[in-house]
Amino acid sequence: MSIYRGIGGPGDASSDASVNLVSGLAQQTAADRALAQTSEATAAARAAEAVISAAAAATSATASASSATTAGNSLTAAQAAQAAAELALDSFDDIWLGAKSTDPVVDNDGNSLTTGSAYFNTTTNKLKVYSGTVWVILQDGITTVSADTSPQLGGNLDLNDKVLTGALNLTGALNLSRITVASHATTADIWTGAGNQIDWTGTVTTTAFPNAPKAGIERTLMCAGACSFTAGTYFLIDGVNSGDTITCAANDQIIVKAISTTHYRLSRIRYDGKAQVSAGGLTQASIMAYI
């Protein structure tokens, strides 16, 4: 219980009520201030978020504008490509008129014909070209060499290791190639090289050749130095007995003719101009020929 100290003094009921009121107001004010500070911080945070959102929106707007520009450029390029393709097609369509049953008098666009225009005539099954004044039929391609009465080569003819059959009638010079082959007893291949004249090198005595591609072919061996050949049953040498060996000198020629693919005849042409003499024995006739 409060002690009464007179009106308005300590312990007065009205004075205590005033103190309590002031204290309550002070507490309320502090609470309101704290709430206000909180609200202010929240507002600042939201303002910052708004600034960030605005910046993001501006960035998105810039990106959208850039994408729109890119899309516009792509559209322009696509339209240009389309126009170029259509122009090329139209140009081609003016030259190649397609399949028709009669000679056209205008192109596919109704314009005048262009020199070099072409079409396929379905009536005659011929390809025709416009010369500038008339339609001309292109010549049919040949199906056989004999169909061309005046064939001409634009380059060297490669027979691909094949042979020509039938009579060979030449009106020009026959220019033969020359190759080099080293002598060997039985395997010196004089047939498959790209030449009919052969520089014959080495000193090994030859008794046979590999099989010839066919009977009737011929090679000429040009002796580079001393070289030997031994006659045999299937290796005939003019004027030489079977089993005898002849030794050629430099610049002698040996003409080899294939009687069959395995049977050969050799003819020697001596550089000194003398006749071939068998090493197995001399006859009067051979002696007279040798002299």
C-alpha positions as CSV (number, residue, x, y, z in Angstrom):
1,M,0.0,0.0,0.0
2,S,1.3,3.5,-0.9
3,I,2.0,5.9,1.9
4,Y,0.2,9.1,1.5
5,R,2.5,12.1,1.4
6,G,0.0,14.7,0.4
7,I,-1.5,15.6,-2.9
8,G,0.9,15.2,-5.7
9,G,3.7,13.8,-3.6
10,P,5.3,10.4,-3.8
11,G,2.9,7.7,-3.2
12,D,0.1,9.7,-4.7
13,A,-2.2,7.4,-6.8
14,S,-2.5,9.8,-9.6
15,S,1.2,10.2,-9.8
16,D,1.9,6.5,-10.0
17,A,-0.7,6.2,-12.8
18,S,1.1,8.9,-14.7
19,V,4.4,7.2,-14.2
20,N,3.0,3.9,-15.4
21,L,1.4,5.7,-18.4
22,V,4.6,7.3,-19.4
23,S,6.5,4.1,-19.0
24,G,3.9,2.2,-21.2
25,L,4.1,4.9,-23.8
26,A,7.9,4.8,-23.8
27,Q,7.8,1.0,-24.3
28,Q,5.2,1.3,-27.1
29,T,7.3,4.0,-28.8
30,A,10.4,1.7,-28.7
31,A,8.4,-1.1,-30.1
32,D,7.0,1.1,-32.8
33,R,10.5,2.4,-33.6
34,A,11.8,-1.2,-33.9
35,L,8.9,-2.1,-36.2
36,A,9.5,0.9,-38.3
37,Q,13.2,0.0,-38.6
38,T,12.2,-3.5,-39.6
39,S,9.8,-2.2,-42.2
40,E,12.4,0.2,-43.5
41,A,14.9,-2.6,-43.9
42,T,12.3,-4.8,-45.7
43,A,11.4,-1.9,-48.0
44,A,15.1,-1.4,-48.8
45,A,15.5,-5.1,-49.6
46,R,12.5,-5.1,-51.8
47,A,13.8,-1.9,-53.6
48,A,17.1,-3.7,-54.2
49,E,15.2,-6.7,-55.6
50,A,13.2,-4.4,-57.8
51,V,16.5,-2.9,-59.2
52,I,17.9,-6.4,-59.8
53,S,14.7,-7.4,-61.6
54,A,14.7,-4.3,-63.7
55,A,18.3,-5.0,-64.7
56,A,17.5,-8.6,-65.6
57,A,14.5,-7.4,-67.6
58,A,16.7,-4.9,-69.5
59,T,19.2,-7.7,-70.2
60,S,16.4,-9.9,-71.5
61,A,15.1,-7.1,-73.6
62,T,18.6,-6.6,-75.2
63,A,19.0,-10.3,-75.8
64,S,15.5,-10.5,-77.4
65,A,16.4,-7.5,-79.6
66,S,19.7,-9.3,-80.7
67,S,17.8,-12.5,-81.4
68,A,15.3,-10.6,-83.4
69,T,18.1,-9.0,-85.4
70,T,19.8,-12.4,-86.0
71,A,16.5,-13.9,-87.1
72,G,16.0,-11.0,-89.5
73,N,19.4,-11.5,-91.0
74,S,18.8,-15.2,-91.4
75,L,15.5,-14.5,-93.0
76,T,17.2,-12.1,-95.4
77,A,19.9,-14.6,-96.3
78,A,17.3,-17.4,-96.8
79,Q,15.3,-15.2,-99.1
80,A,18.4,-14.3,-101.1
81,A,19.3,-18.0,-101.4
82,Q,15.8,-18.8,-102.5
83,A,15.9,-16.1,-105.1
84,A,19.3,-17.3,-106.4
85,A,18.1,-20.9,-106.6
86,E,14.9,-19.9,-108.4
87,L,17.0,-17.8,-110.9
88,A,19.3,-20.8,-111.5
89,L,16.4,-23.1,-112.0
90,D,14.8,-20.7,-114.4
91,S,18.1,-20.3,-116.3
92,F,18.4,-24.1,-116.6
93,D,14.7,-24.4,-117.6
94,D,15.4,-22.0,-120.4
95,I,18.2,-24.3,-121.7
96,W,16.9,-27.8,-121.0
97,L,13.4,-27.9,-122.3
98,G,12.7,-31.5,-121.3
99,A,10.9,-34.2,-123.3
100,K,8.6,-33.1,-126.1
101,S,7.0,-34.8,-129.1
102,T,7.8,-31.9,-131.6
103,D,10.4,-29.2,-132.0
104,P,9.4,-26.4,-129.6
105,V,9.3,-22.8,-131.0
106,V,9.6,-21.0,-127.6
107,D,11.2,-22.0,-124.3
108,N,9.3,-23.2,-121.3
109,D,8.6,-19.6,-120.2
110,G,7.2,-18.7,-123.6
111,N,10.3,-16.7,-124.5
112,S,12.4,-16.9,-127.6
113,L,14.7,-20.0,-127.9
114,T,18.3,-19.6,-126.9
115,T,21.2,-21.1,-129.0
116,G,22.3,-24.3,-127.3
117,S,18.9,-25.1,-125.9
118,A,18.2,-28.9,-125.9
119,Y,15.3,-31.3,-125.6
120,F,14.5,-35.0,-126.1
121,N,12.2,-35.8,-129.0
122,T,9.9,-38.5,-127.8
123,T,8.7,-39.2,-131.4
124,T,12.1,-40.0,-132.8
125,N,13.8,-40.8,-129.5
126,K,16.6,-38.4,-130.4
127,L,18.3,-35.7,-128.5
128,K,18.2,-32.4,-130.3
129,V,20.0,-29.1,-129.9
130,Y,18.9,-25.6,-131.1
131,S,21.6,-24.1,-133.4
132,G,20.1,-20.6,-133.3
133,T,18.0,-21.2,-136.4
134,V,17.1,-24.9,-136.5
135,W,16.9,-28.0,-134.3
136,V,19.8,-30.4,-134.9
137,I,19.8,-34.1,-134.1
138,L,22.9,-35.1,-132.1
139,Q,24.7,-38.1,-133.6
140,D,24.1,-41.4,-131.9
141,G,27.1,-42.8,-129.9
142,I,28.8,-45.7,-131.6
143,T,28.2,-49.2,-130.1
144,T,31.2,-50.9,-131.8
145,V,34.5,-49.6,-133.1
146,S,33.5,-50.7,-136.6
147,A,30.6,-48.3,-136.5
148,D,33.1,-45.4,-136.6
149,T,34.5,-45.2,-140.1
150,S,37.2,-42.7,-139.2
151,P,38.1,-43.2,-135.5
152,Q,40.9,-41.2,-134.0
153,L,42.7,-41.6,-130.7
154,G,43.2,-38.6,-128.4
155,G,46.0,-40.3,-126.6
156,N,47.9,-43.5,-126.2
157,L,46.0,-46.8,-126.6
158,D,46.5,-49.1,-123.6
159,L,45.8,-52.7,-124.7
160,N,45.8,-53.8,-121.0
161,D,48.0,-56.8,-121.8
162,K,45.5,-57.9,-124.5
163,V,46.2,-58.7,-128.1
164,L,45.0,-57.5,-131.4
165,T,43.5,-60.1,-133.7
166,G,42.9,-60.1,-137.4
167,A,45.0,-58.5,-140.2
168,L,46.7,-55.3,-139.2
169,N,46.7,-52.8,-142.1
170,L,48.8,-49.7,-141.3
171,T,48.9,-46.5,-143.3
172,G,51.3,-44.7,-141.0
173,A,54.6,-45.4,-139.4
174,L,54.8,-48.2,-136.7
175,N,56.9,-46.7,-133.9
176,L,58.0,-49.5,-131.6
177,S,59.2,-49.0,-128.1
178,R,62.5,-50.3,-126.7
179,I,63.1,-51.8,-123.3
180,T,66.0,-53.5,-121.5
181,V,66.0,-57.2,-120.4
182,A,68.8,-59.0,-118.6
183,S,69.8,-62.4,-119.9
184,H,68.9,-65.5,-117.9
185,A,69.0,-69.2,-118.6
186,T,65.2,-69.7,-118.8
187,T,63.3,-66.8,-117.2
188,A,64.3,-63.7,-119.1
189,D,60.8,-62.3,-119.9
190,I,60.9,-60.7,-123.3
191,W,57.2,-60.8,-123.9
192,T,55.3,-58.7,-121.3
193,G,57.4,-55.6,-121.4
194,A,56.2,-52.5,-123.3
195,G,58.5,-52.8,-126.3
196,N,59.3,-55.0,-129.3
197,Q,63.0,-54.1,-129.4
198,I,65.0,-55.2,-126.4
199,D,68.4,-54.2,-125.2
200,W,69.7,-57.6,-124.2
201,T,72.2,-57.3,-121.4
202,G,74.2,-59.8,-119.3
203,T,76.3,-62.9,-120.2
204,V,74.2,-65.8,-118.9
205,T,73.7,-68.5,-121.6
206,T,70.0,-68.6,-122.5
207,T,68.3,-72.0,-123.3
208,A,64.6,-71.0,-123.2
209,F,62.2,-68.1,-122.6
210,P,59.1,-67.9,-120.5
211,N,55.8,-68.9,-122.3
212,A,54.8,-66.4,-125.1
213,P,51.3,-64.9,-124.8
214,K,50.4,-66.4,-128.2
215,A,52.0,-68.0,-131.3
216,G,53.2,-65.6,-134.0
217,I,54.5,-62.8,-132.0
218,E,58.1,-61.6,-132.4
219,R,60.8,-59.7,-130.5
220,T,64.2,-58.4,-131.6
221,L,67.1,-58.7,-129.1
222,M,69.8,-56.1,-129.5
223,C,73.0,-57.6,-127.9
224,A,74.7,-55.1,-125.6
225,G,77.8,-57.3,-125.4
226,A,78.9,-60.8,-125.7
227,C,76.0,-63.2,-125.0
228,S,75.2,-66.8,-125.6
229,F,72.3,-69.0,-126.7
230,T,72.1,-72.8,-126.8
231,A,69.9,-74.5,-129.4
232,G,67.4,-77.2,-128.4
233,T,64.3,-79.1,-129.5
234,Y,62.0,-76.2,-128.8
235,F,64.7,-73.5,-129.0
236,L,65.7,-73.5,-132.7
237,I,68.5,-71.4,-133.9
238,D,69.0,-70.9,-137.6
239,G,72.1,-72.8,-138.8
240,V,72.9,-74.2,-135.4
241,N,72.6,-77.9,-134.3
242,S,70.6,-78.8,-131.3
243,G,72.8,-78.7,-128.2
244,D,75.3,-76.3,-129.8
245,T,75.9,-72.8,-128.3
246,I,76.5,-69.6,-130.3
247,T,78.2,-66.6,-128.8
248,C,77.0,-63.2,-130.1
249,A,79.0,-60.0,-130.2
250,A,77.9,-56.5,-129.3
251,N,75.4,-55.1,-131.7
252,D,74.4,-58.5,-133.1
253,Q,70.6,-58.9,-133.4
254,I,68.6,-62.0,-132.4
255,I,65.1,-62.2,-133.8
256,V,62.8,-64.4,-131.7
257,K,59.6,-65.7,-133.3
258,A,57.1,-67.7,-131.2
259,I,56.1,-70.8,-133.2
260,S,53.8,-71.7,-130.3
261,T,53.7,-70.4,-126.8
262,T,56.6,-72.7,-125.8
263,H,58.4,-73.3,-129.1
264,Y,60.7,-70.6,-130.5
265,R,62.9,-69.9,-133.5
266,L,65.9,-67.6,-133.3
267,S,67.6,-65.9,-136.2
268,R,70.9,-64.2,-135.7
269,I,72.0,-61.1,-137.7
270,R,75.6,-60.5,-137.2
271,Y,76.8,-57.0,-136.9
272,D,80.0,-57.9,-138.9
273,G,77.8,-59.0,-141.8
274,K,79.0,-62.6,-141.8
275,A,76.7,-65.7,-141.9
276,Q,75.8,-67.7,-138.8
277,V,77.8,-71.0,-138.6
278,S,76.9,-74.0,-136.4
279,A,79.4,-74.6,-133.6
280,G,78.8,-78.3,-134.0
281,G,80.4,-78.7,-137.4
282,L,81.0,-77.0,-140.7
283,T,79.5,-78.0,-144.0
284,Q,80.8,-76.9,-147.4
285,A,77.7,-74.7,-147.8
286,S,78.2,-73.1,-144.4
287,I,81.9,-72.6,-145.0
288,M,81.1,-70.8,-148.3
289,A,78.5,-68.7,-146.6
290,Y,80.8,-67.8,-143.8
291,I,83.5,-66.8,-146.2
